């Protein structure tokens, strides 16, 4: 871990950097591949909608006297296939089926009572219409539209409109890939899945805003100098924040992974697997997009501006005059990076292309020697 921390310090100071922006075509290709895979999952396999979205019936039976497999077989013996059988808490097993007639419902109740050796009164059932799931979906879509609108306004006012566009592109990237992989896995879509999708938007946005804030700090007054381009300083911002993004993501993924892999797959507690899966995929994809998608998209838009084209020309001319080797697209020269980085103790970053005074290490101040009163000249 100490080496990982040392790497973070070197990245922040500019002693070493990953050429993320310069390799944007690679990241775009990776994203394109994931999006194609996601679209295959959505269009070919489709989402496995839960009972809340397509309607059906639910049956609850005490779990003390029977197992999940017993419940599944009992329902199947009535001629109705159980779409999902899960353990709810530690006392009940729930069987979800498609819509059934009253006669089929009574037959399922009797079969469960006989299999689990309980009375029919201990087996409860209810019909679930698709209206509730439709209302959840409609409310979620309205909330998503409001969220994206407020996000665009906030980023435009606080940063600039190009950053708002780049952030929205990253969010759309996250939603499509998460939903597509979820469809490929085949987990049931429940209201918890919808909540998870909305949650990952906030996580992805948090990482993106952190990076964009550093980009804005590094590029302030950039057109007044000729040492490095917009993409180079944006790449420096990515390197300065990448360790923080990775650490935050690991901390967020660990509890989700424990619920998903240990709880759902090993222990069989599947009540939260839908929420855990969408959070796990969304958090990982959101971290990727905030680093490898949002900032490269932003740089691509910025570099098309006439002012940035003129800046890039001045930078290349200055380096040619000094005999400096051209840097690979997006990686600032080491001395330029160091000039743009503030002190490690939390000081303010140095303004671009502005000379700053180097202070020597603090120590005991040398005091002048005083002569005795008798030796002083009057």
Buried (B, 14 or more C-beta within 10 A) or exposed (E): EEEEEEBBEBBBBBBEBBBBBBBBEEBBEEBEEBBEBBBEBBEEEEBBBBBBBBBBBBBBBBBEEBBBEBBBBBBEEBEBEBBBBBBEEEEBBBBBBBBBEEEBBBBBBBBBBEBBEBEEEBBEBEEBEBEBBBEBBEEBEEEBEEBBEEBBEBBBEEBBEBBBBBBBBBBEBBBBBBBBBBBBBEBBBBBBBBBBBBBBBEBBBEBBBBBBBBBBBBBEEBBEBBBBBBBBBBBBBBBBBBBBBBEBBEEBBEEBBEBBBEBBEEEEBBBBBBBBBBBBBBBBBBBBBBBBBBBBBBBBBBBEEEEBEEBBEBBBEBBEEEEEEEBEBBBBBBEBBBBBBEEEEEEEBBBBBEEEEEEEEEEEEEEEEEEEEEEEEE
